[in-house]
Amino acid sequence: MVKTTVILDDDLYKRLVEEAIERYGSTRTLSKLINEKLRESRGPGGGSQKKRSTVKLGKELNPAEIEGMIDSGWREATSWKR
């Protein structure tokens, strides 16, 4: 499990909190709800299908640059003290 910070729009956050409370009776399950929704969005198999994601950075990156950014981010995240 990885802990990360995600910035949500206010309206989206409000809807997620309401759904978490409705389903589970608490906002402590917000992560559980978000994980479920992400798995559902991946389709059958909860992520076995590969989907193309688009992120606007203001410039185009080639696959090697993208892999380098992923590797760099992963190394940084795994070096954090818990």
PyMOL Python script that loads the backbone (N, CA, C, O; Angstrom):
from pymol import cmd

cmd.read_pdbstr("""\
ATOM      1  N   MET A   1       0.845  -1.168   0.000  1.00  0.00           N
ATOM      2  CA  MET A   1       0.000   0.000   0.000  1.00  0.00           C
ATOM      3  C   MET A   1       0.897   1.240   0.000  1.00  0.00           C
ATOM      4  O   MET A   1       1.918   1.276   0.687  1.00  0.00           O
ATOM      5  N   VAL A   2       0.515   2.237  -0.762  1.00  0.00           N
ATOM      6  CA  VAL A   2       1.274   3.477  -0.877  1.00  0.00           C
ATOM      7  C   VAL A   2       0.394   4.627  -0.417  1.00  0.00           C
ATOM      8  O   VAL A   2      -0.781   4.703  -0.774  1.00  0.00           O
ATOM      9  N   LYS A   3       0.963   5.509   0.369  1.00  0.00           N
ATOM     10  CA  LYS A   3       0.233   6.690   0.824  1.00  0.00           C
ATOM     11  C   LYS A   3       0.640   7.855  -0.065  1.00  0.00           C
ATOM     12  O   LYS A   3       1.826   8.075  -0.312  1.00  0.00           O
ATOM     13  N   THR A   4      -0.353   8.600  -0.545  1.00  0.00           N
ATOM     14  CA  THR A   4      -0.077   9.729  -1.418  1.00  0.00           C
ATOM     15  C   THR A   4      -1.086  10.833  -1.155  1.00  0.00           C
ATOM     16  O   THR A   4      -2.107  10.612  -0.504  1.00  0.00           O
ATOM     17  N   THR A   5      -0.802  12.004  -1.656  1.00  0.00           N
ATOM     18  CA  THR A   5      -1.719  13.136  -1.534  1.00  0.00           C
ATOM     19  C   THR A   5      -2.333  13.406  -2.891  1.00  0.00           C
ATOM     20  O   THR A   5      -1.631  13.493  -3.899  1.00  0.00           O
ATOM     21  N   VAL A   6      -3.655  13.537  -2.910  1.00  0.00           N
ATOM     22  CA  VAL A   6      -4.384  13.828  -4.139  1.00  0.00           C
ATOM     23  C   VAL A   6      -5.228  15.067  -3.883  1.00  0.00           C
ATOM     24  O   VAL A   6      -5.926  15.141  -2.871  1.00  0.00           O
ATOM     25  N   ILE A   7      -5.174  16.030  -4.778  1.00  0.00           N
ATOM     26  CA  ILE A   7      -5.970  17.244  -4.654  1.00  0.00           C
ATOM     27  C   ILE A   7      -7.262  17.036  -5.434  1.00  0.00           C
ATOM     28  O   ILE A   7      -7.237  16.807  -6.643  1.00  0.00           O
ATOM     29  N   LEU A   8      -8.398  17.118  -4.728  1.00  0.00           N
ATOM     30  CA  LEU A   8      -9.707  16.921  -5.346  1.00  0.00           C
ATOM     31  C   LEU A   8     -10.456  18.237  -5.414  1.00  0.00           C
ATOM     32  O   LEU A   8     -10.302  19.097  -4.546  1.00  0.00           O
ATOM     33  N   ASP A   9     -11.264  18.388  -6.446  1.00  0.00           N
ATOM     34  CA  ASP A   9     -12.167  19.535  -6.507  1.00  0.00           C
ATOM     35  C   ASP A   9     -13.146  19.431  -5.347  1.00  0.00           C
ATOM     36  O   ASP A   9     -13.514  18.331  -4.936  1.00  0.00           O
ATOM     37  N   ASP A  10     -13.565  20.572  -4.820  1.00  0.00           N
ATOM     38  CA  ASP A  10     -14.457  20.594  -3.653  1.00  0.00           C
ATOM     39  C   ASP A  10     -15.727  19.787  -3.873  1.00  0.00           C
ATOM     40  O   ASP A  10     -16.141  19.028  -2.997  1.00  0.00           O
ATOM     41  N   ASP A  11     -16.352  19.945  -5.044  1.00  0.00           N
ATOM     42  CA  ASP A  11     -17.615  19.245  -5.300  1.00  0.00           C
ATOM     43  C   ASP A  11     -17.418  17.733  -5.363  1.00  0.00           C
ATOM     44  O   ASP A  11     -18.259  16.975  -4.879  1.00  0.00           O
ATOM     45  N   LEU A  12     -16.308  17.293  -5.958  1.00  0.00           N
ATOM     46  CA  LEU A  12     -16.018  15.868  -6.043  1.00  0.00           C
ATOM     47  C   LEU A  12     -15.751  15.301  -4.654  1.00  0.00           C
ATOM     48  O   LEU A  12     -16.248  14.228  -4.313  1.00  0.00           O
ATOM     49  N   TYR A  13     -14.967  16.019  -3.851  1.00  0.00           N
ATOM     50  CA  TYR A  13     -14.679  15.584  -2.487  1.00  0.00           C
ATOM     51  C   TYR A  13     -15.967  15.442  -1.672  1.00  0.00           C
ATOM     52  O   TYR A  13     -16.145  14.465  -0.944  1.00  0.00           O
ATOM     53  N   LYS A  14     -16.853  16.415  -1.802  1.00  0.00           N
ATOM     54  CA  LYS A  14     -18.114  16.390  -1.066  1.00  0.00           C
ATOM     55  C   LYS A  14     -18.935  15.158  -1.440  1.00  0.00           C
ATOM     56  O   LYS A  14     -19.487  14.488  -0.568  1.00  0.00           O
ATOM     57  N   ARG A  15     -19.016  14.858  -2.751  1.00  0.00           N
ATOM     58  CA  ARG A  15     -19.774  13.688  -3.199  1.00  0.00           C
ATOM     59  C   ARG A  15     -19.157  12.388  -2.685  1.00  0.00           C
ATOM     60  O   ARG A  15     -19.876  11.468  -2.294  1.00  0.00           O
ATOM     61  N   LEU A  16     -17.813  12.313  -2.686  1.00  0.00           N
ATOM     62  CA  LEU A  16     -17.147  11.115  -2.191  1.00  0.00           C
ATOM     63  C   LEU A  16     -17.379  10.932  -0.688  1.00  0.00           C
ATOM     64  O   LEU A  16     -17.632   9.817  -0.231  1.00  0.00           O
ATOM     65  N   VAL A  17     -17.295  12.007   0.068  1.00  0.00           N
ATOM     66  CA  VAL A  17     -17.540  11.943   1.511  1.00  0.00           C
ATOM     67  C   VAL A  17     -18.971  11.486   1.775  1.00  0.00           C
ATOM     68  O   VAL A  17     -19.205  10.619   2.617  1.00  0.00           O
ATOM     69  N   GLU A  18     -19.919  12.066   1.062  1.00  0.00           N
ATOM     70  CA  GLU A  18     -21.317  11.676   1.240  1.00  0.00           C
ATOM     71  C   GLU A  18     -21.513  10.191   0.936  1.00  0.00           C
ATOM     72  O   GLU A  18     -22.218   9.493   1.664  1.00  0.00           O
ATOM     73  N   GLU A  19     -20.888   9.712  -0.136  1.00  0.00           N
ATOM     74  CA  GLU A  19     -21.036   8.301  -0.497  1.00  0.00           C
ATOM     75  C   GLU A  19     -20.362   7.391   0.521  1.00  0.00           C
ATOM     76  O   GLU A  19     -20.896   6.332   0.853  1.00  0.00           O
ATOM     77  N   ALA A  20     -19.202   7.791   1.018  1.00  0.00           N
ATOM     78  CA  ALA A  20     -18.510   6.993   2.037  1.00  0.00           C
ATOM     79  C   ALA A  20     -19.361   6.867   3.298  1.00  0.00           C
ATOM     80  O   ALA A  20     -19.464   5.788   3.881  1.00  0.00           O
ATOM     81  N   ILE A  21     -19.962   7.968   3.708  1.00  0.00           N
ATOM     82  CA  ILE A  21     -20.816   7.948   4.893  1.00  0.00           C
ATOM     83  C   ILE A  21     -22.050   7.086   4.643  1.00  0.00           C
ATOM     84  O   ILE A  21     -22.462   6.312   5.507  1.00  0.00           O
ATOM     85  N   GLU A  22     -22.634   7.228   3.457  1.00  0.00           N
ATOM     86  CA  GLU A  22     -23.825   6.446   3.111  1.00  0.00           C
ATOM     87  C   GLU A  22     -23.519   4.954   3.082  1.00  0.00           C
ATOM     88  O   GLU A  22     -24.287   4.156   3.618  1.00  0.00           O
ATOM     89  N   ARG A  23     -22.403   4.568   2.463  1.00  0.00           N
ATOM     90  CA  ARG A  23     -22.058   3.150   2.323  1.00  0.00           C
ATOM     91  C   ARG A  23     -21.514   2.536   3.605  1.00  0.00           C
ATOM     92  O   ARG A  23     -21.899   1.433   3.994  1.00  0.00           O
ATOM     93  N   TYR A  24     -20.608   3.269   4.257  1.00  0.00           N
ATOM     94  CA  TYR A  24     -19.843   2.674   5.360  1.00  0.00           C
ATOM     95  C   TYR A  24     -20.052   3.352   6.707  1.00  0.00           C
ATOM     96  O   TYR A  24     -19.561   2.862   7.725  1.00  0.00           O
ATOM     97  N   GLY A  25     -20.775   4.477   6.730  1.00  0.00           N
ATOM     98  CA  GLY A  25     -21.064   5.145   7.986  1.00  0.00           C
ATOM     99  C   GLY A  25     -19.945   6.006   8.525  1.00  0.00           C
ATOM    100  O   GLY A  25     -20.027   6.473   9.661  1.00  0.00           O
ATOM    101  N   SER A  26     -18.897   6.231   7.741  1.00  0.00           N
ATOM    102  CA  SER A  26     -17.753   7.003   8.231  1.00  0.00           C
ATOM    103  C   SER A  26     -16.937   7.531   7.064  1.00  0.00           C
ATOM    104  O   SER A  26     -16.945   6.954   5.976  1.00  0.00           O
ATOM    105  N   THR A  27     -16.231   8.635   7.297  1.00  0.00           N
ATOM    106  CA  THR A  27     -15.313   9.141   6.274  1.00  0.00           C
ATOM    107  C   THR A  27     -13.958   8.452   6.367  1.00  0.00           C
ATOM    108  O   THR A  27     -13.101   8.651   5.506  1.00  0.00           O
ATOM    109  N   ARG A  28     -13.760   7.645   7.402  1.00  0.00           N
ATOM    110  CA  ARG A  28     -12.489   6.908   7.535  1.00  0.00           C
ATOM    111  C   ARG A  28     -12.304   5.912   6.394  1.00  0.00           C
ATOM    112  O   ARG A  28     -11.196   5.427   6.162  1.00  0.00           O
ATOM    113  N   THR A  29     -13.373   5.611   5.695  1.00  0.00           N
ATOM    114  CA  THR A  29     -13.318   4.644   4.598  1.00  0.00           C
ATOM    115  C   THR A  29     -13.179   5.331   3.240  1.00  0.00           C
ATOM    116  O   THR A  29     -13.379   4.702   2.201  1.00  0.00           O
ATOM    117  N   LEU A  30     -12.843   6.600   3.247  1.00  0.00           N
ATOM    118  CA  LEU A  30     -12.734   7.344   1.994  1.00  0.00           C
ATOM    119  C   LEU A  30     -11.711   6.700   1.053  1.00  0.00           C
ATOM    120  O   LEU A  30     -11.959   6.595  -0.148  1.00  0.00           O
ATOM    121  N   SER A  31     -10.578   6.274   1.582  1.00  0.00           N
ATOM    122  CA  SER A  31      -9.568   5.607   0.750  1.00  0.00           C
ATOM    123  C   SER A  31     -10.116   4.325   0.144  1.00  0.00           C
ATOM    124  O   SER A  31      -9.878   4.032  -1.028  1.00  0.00           O
ATOM    125  N   LYS A  32     -10.854   3.560   0.950  1.00  0.00           N
ATOM    126  CA  LYS A  32     -11.456   2.319   0.455  1.00  0.00           C
ATOM    127  C   LYS A  32     -12.395   2.616  -0.707  1.00  0.00           C
ATOM    128  O   LYS A  32     -12.358   1.938  -1.734  1.00  0.00           O
ATOM    129  N   LEU A  33     -13.233   3.630  -0.539  1.00  0.00           N
ATOM    130  CA  LEU A  33     -14.186   4.005  -1.582  1.00  0.00           C
ATOM    131  C   LEU A  33     -13.459   4.447  -2.854  1.00  0.00           C
ATOM    132  O   LEU A  33     -13.837   4.039  -3.953  1.00  0.00           O
ATOM    133  N   ILE A  34     -12.440   5.259  -2.720  1.00  0.00           N
ATOM    134  CA  ILE A  34     -11.689   5.737  -3.887  1.00  0.00           C
ATOM    135  C   ILE A  34     -11.014   4.571  -4.599  1.00  0.00           C
ATOM    136  O   ILE A  34     -11.019   4.513  -5.829  1.00  0.00           O
ATOM    137  N   ASN A  35     -10.426   3.629  -3.833  1.00  0.00           N
ATOM    138  CA  ASN A  35      -9.826   2.444  -4.448  1.00  0.00           C
ATOM    139  C   ASN A  35     -10.863   1.643  -5.223  1.00  0.00           C
ATOM    140  O   ASN A  35     -10.599   1.195  -6.338  1.00  0.00           O
ATOM    141  N   GLU A  36     -12.050   1.460  -4.631  1.00  0.00           N
ATOM    142  CA  GLU A  36     -13.111   0.725  -5.321  1.00  0.00           C
ATOM    143  C   GLU A  36     -13.497   1.417  -6.624  1.00  0.00           C
ATOM    144  O   GLU A  36     -13.652   0.768  -7.658  1.00  0.00           O
ATOM    145  N   LYS A  37     -13.650   2.727  -6.568  1.00  0.00           N
ATOM    146  CA  LYS A  37     -14.060   3.475  -7.762  1.00  0.00           C
ATOM    147  C   LYS A  37     -12.982   3.414  -8.847  1.00  0.00           C
ATOM    148  O   LYS A  37     -13.303   3.312 -10.031  1.00  0.00           O
ATOM    149  N   LEU A  38     -11.725   3.474  -8.458  1.00  0.00           N
ATOM    150  CA  LEU A  38     -10.645   3.370  -9.442  1.00  0.00           C
ATOM    151  C   LEU A  38     -10.629   1.985 -10.082  1.00  0.00           C
ATOM    152  O   LEU A  38     -10.430   1.856 -11.290  1.00  0.00           O
ATOM    153  N   ARG A  39     -10.838   0.957  -9.275  1.00  0.00           N
ATOM    154  CA  ARG A  39     -10.887  -0.400  -9.828  1.00  0.00           C
ATOM    155  C   ARG A  39     -12.067  -0.556 -10.783  1.00  0.00           C
ATOM    156  O   ARG A  39     -11.928  -1.142 -11.856  1.00  0.00           O
ATOM    157  N   GLU A  40     -13.235  -0.029 -10.388  1.00  0.00           N
ATOM    158  CA  GLU A  40     -14.421  -0.098 -11.249  1.00  0.00           C
ATOM    159  C   GLU A  40     -14.172   0.611 -12.574  1.00  0.00           C
ATOM    160  O   GLU A  40     -14.617   0.150 -13.625  1.00  0.00           O
ATOM    161  N   SER A  41     -13.462   1.728 -12.521  1.00  0.00           N
ATOM    162  CA  SER A  41     -13.224   2.493 -13.750  1.00  0.00           C
ATOM    163  C   SER A  41     -12.291   1.763 -14.707  1.00  0.00           C
ATOM    164  O   SER A  41     -12.250   2.071 -15.899  1.00  0.00           O
ATOM    165  N   ARG A  42     -11.537   0.788 -14.179  1.00  0.00           N
ATOM    166  CA  ARG A  42     -10.635   0.010 -15.029  1.00  0.00           C
ATOM    167  C   ARG A  42     -11.360  -1.113 -15.758  1.00  0.00           C
ATOM    168  O   ARG A  42     -10.782  -1.762 -16.630  1.00  0.00           O
ATOM    169  N   GLY A  43     -12.611  -1.343 -15.409  1.00  0.00           N
ATOM    170  CA  GLY A  43     -13.392  -2.372 -16.086  1.00  0.00           C
ATOM    171  C   GLY A  43     -13.258  -3.718 -15.408  1.00  0.00           C
ATOM    172  O   GLY A  43     -12.716  -3.812 -14.307  1.00  0.00           O
ATOM    173  N   PRO A  44     -13.754  -4.771 -16.065  1.00  0.00           N
ATOM    174  CA  PRO A  44     -13.702  -6.120 -15.501  1.00  0.00           C
ATOM    175  C   PRO A  44     -12.269  -6.521 -15.158  1.00  0.00           C
ATOM    176  O   PRO A  44     -11.345  -6.259 -15.927  1.00  0.00           O
ATOM    177  N   GLY A  45     -12.094  -7.144 -14.025  1.00  0.00           N
ATOM    178  CA  GLY A  45     -10.757  -7.563 -13.613  1.00  0.00           C
ATOM    179  C   GLY A  45     -10.071  -6.538 -12.738  1.00  0.00           C
ATOM    180  O   GLY A  45      -8.982  -6.801 -12.229  1.00  0.00           O
ATOM    181  N   GLY A  46     -10.675  -5.376 -12.548  1.00  0.00           N
ATOM    182  CA  GLY A  46     -10.134  -4.372 -11.648  1.00  0.00           C
ATOM    183  C   GLY A  46      -8.767  -3.855 -12.008  1.00  0.00           C
ATOM    184  O   GLY A  46      -8.000  -3.486 -11.119  1.00  0.00           O
ATOM    185  N   GLY A  47      -8.438  -3.816 -13.263  1.00  0.00           N
ATOM    186  CA  GLY A  47      -7.162  -3.236 -13.647  1.00  0.00           C
ATOM    187  C   GLY A  47      -6.360  -4.122 -14.576  1.00  0.00           C
ATOM    188  O   GLY A  47      -5.238  -3.779 -14.950  1.00  0.00           O
ATOM    189  N   SER A  48      -6.929  -5.269 -14.954  1.00  0.00           N
ATOM    190  CA  SER A  48      -6.188  -6.145 -15.842  1.00  0.00           C
ATOM    191  C   SER A  48      -6.118  -5.589 -17.265  1.00  0.00           C
ATOM    192  O   SER A  48      -5.241  -5.963 -18.043  1.00  0.00           O
ATOM    193  N   GLN A  49      -7.043  -4.701 -17.594  1.00  0.00           N
ATOM    194  CA  GLN A  49      -7.020  -4.087 -18.911  1.00  0.00           C
ATOM    195  C   GLN A  49      -6.159  -2.834 -18.856  1.00  0.00           C
ATOM    196  O   GLN A  49      -6.234  -2.061 -17.902  1.00  0.00           O
ATOM    197  N   LYS A  50      -5.348  -2.639 -19.878  1.00  0.00           N
ATOM    198  CA  LYS A  50      -4.548  -1.423 -19.927  1.00  0.00           C
ATOM    199  C   LYS A  50      -5.352  -0.329 -20.589  1.00  0.00           C
ATOM    200  O   LYS A  50      -5.965  -0.533 -21.637  1.00  0.00           O
ATOM    201  N   LYS A  51      -5.344   0.840 -19.964  1.00  0.00           N
ATOM    202  CA  LYS A  51      -6.027   1.996 -20.503  1.00  0.00           C
ATOM    203  C   LYS A  51      -5.014   3.096 -20.705  1.00  0.00           C
ATOM    204  O   LYS A  51      -4.043   3.206 -19.956  1.00  0.00           O
ATOM    205  N   ARG A  52      -5.235   3.887 -21.690  1.00  0.00           N
ATOM    206  CA  ARG A  52      -4.360   5.010 -21.948  1.00  0.00           C
ATOM    207  C   ARG A  52      -4.829   6.189 -21.110  1.00  0.00           C
ATOM    208  O   ARG A  52      -6.008   6.541 -21.129  1.00  0.00           O
ATOM    209  N   SER A  53      -3.911   6.795 -20.380  1.00  0.00           N
ATOM    210  CA  SER A  53      -4.211   7.974 -19.588  1.00  0.00           C
ATOM    211  C   SER A  53      -3.518   9.172 -20.202  1.00  0.00           C
ATOM    212  O   SER A  53      -2.411   9.057 -20.727  1.00  0.00           O
ATOM    213  N   THR A  54      -4.163  10.312 -20.136  1.00  0.00           N
ATOM    214  CA  THR A  54      -3.596  11.530 -20.689  1.00  0.00           C
ATOM    215  C   THR A  54      -3.405  12.544 -19.575  1.00  0.00           C
ATOM    216  O   THR A  54      -4.320  12.810 -18.795  1.00  0.00           O
ATOM    217  N   VAL A  55      -2.215  13.101 -19.512  1.00  0.00           N
ATOM    218  CA  VAL A  55      -1.895  14.148 -18.553  1.00  0.00           C
ATOM    219  C   VAL A  55      -1.316  15.307 -19.343  1.00  0.00           C
ATOM    220  O   VAL A  55      -0.377  15.118 -20.117  1.00  0.00           O
ATOM    221  N   LYS A  56      -1.859  16.503 -19.163  1.00  0.00           N
ATOM    222  CA  LYS A  56      -1.364  17.661 -19.901  1.00  0.00           C
ATOM    223  C   LYS A  56      -0.232  18.316 -19.126  1.00  0.00           C
ATOM    224  O   LYS A  56      -0.432  18.800 -18.012  1.00  0.00           O
ATOM    225  N   LEU A  57       0.956  18.331 -19.720  1.00  0.00           N
ATOM    226  CA  LEU A  57       2.138  18.906 -19.099  1.00  0.00           C
ATOM    227  C   LEU A  57       2.594  20.181 -19.801  1.00  0.00           C
ATOM    228  O   LEU A  57       3.498  20.864 -19.320  1.00  0.00           O
ATOM    229  N   GLY A  58       1.993  20.496 -20.900  1.00  0.00           N
ATOM    230  CA  GLY A  58       2.407  21.661 -21.659  1.00  0.00           C
ATOM    231  C   GLY A  58       3.456  21.334 -22.706  1.00  0.00           C
ATOM    232  O   GLY A  58       3.871  22.212 -23.463  1.00  0.00           O
ATOM    233  N   LYS A  59       3.890  20.077 -22.758  1.00  0.00           N
ATOM    234  CA  LYS A  59       4.837  19.641 -23.796  1.00  0.00           C
ATOM    235  C   LYS A  59       4.676  18.143 -23.989  1.00  0.00           C
ATOM    236  O   LYS A  59       4.136  17.445 -23.130  1.00  0.00           O
ATOM    237  N   GLU A  60       5.152  17.661 -25.127  1.00  0.00           N
ATOM    238  CA  GLU A  60       5.085  16.231 -25.401  1.00  0.00           C
ATOM    239  C   GLU A  60       6.346  15.561 -24.883  1.00  0.00           C
ATOM    240  O   GLU A  60       7.444  16.110 -24.981  1.00  0.00           O
ATOM    241  N   LEU A  61       6.173  14.370 -24.330  1.00  0.00           N
ATOM    242  CA  LEU A  61       7.298  13.588 -23.834  1.00  0.00           C
ATOM    243  C   LEU A  61       7.372  12.295 -24.625  1.00  0.00           C
ATOM    244  O   LEU A  61       6.348  11.726 -25.002  1.00  0.00           O
ATOM    245  N   ASN A  62       8.585  11.836 -24.872  1.00  0.00           N
ATOM    246  CA  ASN A  62       8.723  10.541 -25.523  1.00  0.00           C
ATOM    247  C   ASN A  62       8.681   9.454 -24.449  1.00  0.00           C
ATOM    248  O   ASN A  62       8.814   9.755 -23.263  1.00  0.00           O
ATOM    249  N   PRO A  63       8.498   8.199 -24.851  1.00  0.00           N
ATOM    250  CA  PRO A  63       8.373   7.120 -23.866  1.00  0.00           C
ATOM    251  C   PRO A  63       9.561   7.027 -22.896  1.00  0.00           C
ATOM    252  O   PRO A  63       9.361   6.722 -21.721  1.00  0.00           O
ATOM    253  N   ALA A  64      10.764   7.277 -23.352  1.00  0.00           N
ATOM    254  CA  ALA A  64      11.934   7.209 -22.469  1.00  0.00           C
ATOM    255  C   ALA A  64      11.870   8.285 -21.387  1.00  0.00           C
ATOM    256  O   ALA A  64      12.232   8.030 -20.238  1.00  0.00           O
ATOM    257  N   GLU A  65      11.415   9.478 -21.743  1.00  0.00           N
ATOM    258  CA  GLU A  65      11.278  10.558 -20.758  1.00  0.00           C
ATOM    259  C   GLU A  65      10.201  10.208 -19.724  1.00  0.00           C
ATOM    260  O   GLU A  65      10.366  10.466 -18.531  1.00  0.00           O
ATOM    261  N   ILE A  66       9.112   9.625 -20.191  1.00  0.00           N
ATOM    262  CA  ILE A  66       8.033   9.228 -19.285  1.00  0.00           C
ATOM    263  C   ILE A  66       8.525   8.159 -18.314  1.00  0.00           C
ATOM    264  O   ILE A  66       8.289   8.258 -17.110  1.00  0.00           O
ATOM    265  N   GLU A  67       9.209   7.134 -18.831  1.00  0.00           N
ATOM    266  CA  GLU A  67       9.757   6.077 -17.970  1.00  0.00           C
ATOM    267  C   GLU A  67      10.731   6.655 -16.944  1.00  0.00           C
ATOM    268  O   GLU A  67      10.740   6.237 -15.787  1.00  0.00           O
ATOM    269  N   GLY A  68      11.547   7.613 -17.369  1.00  0.00           N
ATOM    270  CA  GLY A  68      12.485   8.257 -16.450  1.00  0.00           C
ATOM    271  C   GLY A  68      11.765   8.983 -15.329  1.00  0.00           C
ATOM    272  O   GLY A  68      12.194   8.932 -14.176  1.00  0.00           O
ATOM    273  N   MET A  69      10.663   9.665 -15.663  1.00  0.00           N
ATOM    274  CA  MET A  69       9.884  10.371 -14.646  1.00  0.00           C
ATOM    275  C   MET A  69       9.239   9.388 -13.671  1.00  0.00           C
ATOM    276  O   MET A  69       9.198   9.634 -12.465  1.00  0.00           O
ATOM    277  N   ILE A  70       8.737   8.279 -14.200  1.00  0.00           N
ATOM    278  CA  ILE A  70       8.126   7.257 -13.345  1.00  0.00           C
ATOM    279  C   ILE A  70       9.176   6.674 -12.406  1.00  0.00           C
ATOM    280  O   ILE A  70       8.942   6.564 -11.202  1.00  0.00           O
ATOM    281  N   ASP A  71      10.333   6.300 -12.952  1.00  0.00           N
ATOM    282  CA  ASP A  71      11.408   5.739 -12.128  1.00  0.00           C
ATOM    283  C   ASP A  71      11.848   6.713 -11.048  1.00  0.00           C
ATOM    284  O   ASP A  71      12.047   6.327  -9.897  1.00  0.00           O
ATOM    285  N   SER A  72      11.998   7.963 -11.418  1.00  0.00           N
ATOM    286  CA  SER A  72      12.425   8.984 -10.466  1.00  0.00           C
ATOM    287  C   SER A  72      11.404   9.146  -9.347  1.00  0.00           C
ATOM    288  O   SER A  72      11.770   9.209  -8.173  1.00  0.00           O
ATOM    289  N   GLY A  73      10.132   9.215  -9.707  1.00  0.00           N
ATOM    290  CA  GLY A  73       9.073   9.346  -8.703  1.00  0.00           C
ATOM    291  C   GLY A  73       8.997   8.139  -7.791  1.00  0.00           C
ATOM    292  O   GLY A  73       8.783   8.274  -6.587  1.00  0.00           O
ATOM    293  N   TRP A  74       9.176   6.940  -8.375  1.00  0.00           N
ATOM    294  CA  TRP A  74       9.127   5.723  -7.572  1.00  0.00           C
ATOM    295  C   TRP A  74      10.302   5.672  -6.596  1.00  0.00           C
ATOM    296  O   TRP A  74      10.125   5.318  -5.430  1.00  0.00           O
ATOM    297  N   ARG A  75      11.489   6.023  -7.062  1.00  0.00           N
ATOM    298  CA  ARG A  75      12.674   6.037  -6.167  1.00  0.00           C
ATOM    299  C   ARG A  75      12.459   7.023  -5.029  1.00  0.00           C
ATOM    300  O   ARG A  75      12.783   6.725  -3.879  1.00  0.00           O
ATOM    301  N   GLU A  76      11.908   8.207  -5.345  1.00  0.00           N
ATOM    302  CA  GLU A  76      11.654   9.201  -4.316  1.00  0.00           C
ATOM    303  C   GLU A  76      10.636   8.672  -3.301  1.00  0.00           C
ATOM    304  O   GLU A  76      10.845   8.785  -2.093  1.00  0.00           O
ATOM    305  N   ALA A  77       9.544   8.101  -3.789  1.00  0.00           N
ATOM    306  CA  ALA A  77       8.490   7.623  -2.895  1.00  0.00           C
ATOM    307  C   ALA A  77       8.980   6.486  -2.001  1.00  0.00           C
ATOM    308  O   ALA A  77       8.605   6.415  -0.831  1.00  0.00           O
ATOM    309  N   THR A  78       9.812   5.600  -2.537  1.00  0.00           N
ATOM    310  CA  THR A  78      10.276   4.465  -1.734  1.00  0.00           C
ATOM    311  C   THR A  78      11.388   4.861  -0.772  1.00  0.00           C
ATOM    312  O   THR A  78      11.741   4.077   0.109  1.00  0.00           O
ATOM    313  N   SER A  79      11.940   6.041  -0.916  1.00  0.00           N
ATOM    314  CA  SER A  79      12.994   6.489   0.006  1.00  0.00           C
ATOM    315  C   SER A  79      12.440   7.223   1.214  1.00  0.00           C
ATOM    316  O   SER A  79      13.174   7.492   2.166  1.00  0.00           O
ATOM    317  N   TRP A  80      11.145   7.553   1.189  1.00  0.00           N
ATOM    318  CA  TRP A  80      10.537   8.273   2.311  1.00  0.00           C
ATOM    319  C   TRP A  80      10.529   7.403   3.538  1.00  0.00           C
ATOM    320  O   TRP A  80      10.282   6.200   3.459  1.00  0.00           O
ATOM    321  N   LYS A  81      10.797   8.008   4.668  1.00  0.00           N
ATOM    322  CA  LYS A  81      10.759   7.277   5.940  1.00  0.00           C
ATOM    323  C   LYS A  81       9.331   7.154   6.393  1.00  0.00           C
ATOM    324  O   LYS A  81       8.531   8.075   6.234  1.00  0.00           O
ATOM    325  N   ARG A  82       9.016   6.012   6.958  1.00  0.00           N
ATOM    326  CA  ARG A  82       7.633   5.776   7.426  1.00  0.00           C
ATOM    327  C   ARG A  82       7.563   5.970   8.899  1.00  0.00           C
ATOM    328  O   ARG A  82       6.494   5.820   9.491  1.00  0.00           O
TER     329      ARG A  82
END
""", "prot")
cmd.dss("prot")
cmd.show_as("cartoon", "prot")
cmd.util.cbc("prot")
cmd.orient("prot")
